[in-house]
Amino acid sequence: MTTQLRRYEIEPGKLDEFVEWFKGLVPARAGYGLTLDWAYADHETSQFVWSTSFDGDLDAFKEVEATYNASPERAAAYGDYKPPTVKLHVSIVDVLDLN
């Protein structure tokens, strides 16, 4: 299992709009095996933070992500929308069970 953490800094005042639009990406990503593990909207800092996983190693994750990024499903989900992202932070992370 490979897990990616994604943190988006969103233009002030645009977070709710972004979250509504993002909901349309979830099924498109799921069609490629990319799960939405969880998502948070931090209104205080205007950040959207989420985790996505794929049941495979890092190379397989990168391959399926590239396929999804070039897909007609992703293009349809984006449509004419230009996400109000100021900055994007993306990293592969280890999921820890601390219980």
URRA-V959781 format. One record per residue. N is the residue number from 1. RES is the residue in one small letter. SS is DSSP state (alpha for helix, beta for strand, coil for the rest). PSI is psi in whole degrees, 0 to 359 (NA if undefined). Layout:
N & RES & SS & PSI
N & RES & SS & PSI
This chain:
1 & m & coil & 133
2 & t & beta & 133
3 & t & beta & 134
4 & q & beta & 133
5 & l & beta & 131
6 & r & beta & 127
7 & r & beta & 120
8 & y & beta & 128
9 & e & beta & 122
10 & i & beta & 145
11 & e & coil & 138
12 & p & coil & 137
13 & g & coil & 358
14 & k & coil & 3
15 & l & alpha & 314
16 & d & alpha & 318
17 & e & alpha & 315
18 & f & alpha & 316
19 & v & alpha & 316
20 & e & alpha & 316
21 & w & alpha & 319
22 & f & alpha & 327
23 & k & alpha & 328
24 & g & alpha & 340
25 & l & alpha & 333
26 & v & alpha & 309
27 & p & alpha & 325
28 & a & alpha & 317
29 & r & alpha & 319
30 & a & alpha & 327
31 & g & coil & 343
32 & y & coil & 9
33 & g & coil & 10
34 & l & coil & 108
35 & t & beta & 154
36 & l & beta & 109
37 & d & beta & 315
38 & w & beta & 163
39 & a & beta & 145
40 & y & beta & 139
41 & a & beta & 116
42 & d & beta & 96
43 & h & coil & 332
44 & e & coil & 322
45 & t & coil & 3
46 & s & coil & 52
47 & q & beta & 146
48 & f & beta & 121
49 & v & beta & 132
50 & w & beta & 164
51 & s & beta & 139
52 & t & beta & 145
53 & s & beta & 159
54 & f & beta & 137
55 & d & coil & 78
56 & g & coil & 175
57 & d & coil & 179
58 & l & alpha & 317
59 & d & alpha & 318
60 & a & alpha & 320
61 & f & alpha & 310
62 & k & alpha & 320
63 & e & alpha & 312
64 & v & alpha & 326
65 & e & alpha & 318
66 & a & alpha & 319
67 & t & alpha & 315
68 & y & alpha & 315
69 & n & alpha & 331
70 & a & coil & 5
71 & s & coil & 153
72 & p & alpha & 332
73 & e & alpha & 317
74 & r & alpha & 316
75 & a & alpha & 319
76 & a & alpha & 321
77 & a & alpha & 325
78 & y & alpha & 319
79 & g & coil & 230
80 & d & coil & 1
81 & y & coil & 131
82 & k & coil & 106
83 & p & coil & 137
84 & p & coil & 50
85 & t & beta & 124
86 & v & beta & 317
87 & k & beta & 146
88 & l & beta & 131
89 & h & beta & 123
90 & v & beta & 134
91 & s & beta & 153
92 & i & beta & 132
93 & v & beta & 161
94 & d & coil & 129
95 & v & coil & 126
96 & l & coil & 139
97 & d & coil & 103
98 & l & coil & 10
99 & n & coil & NA
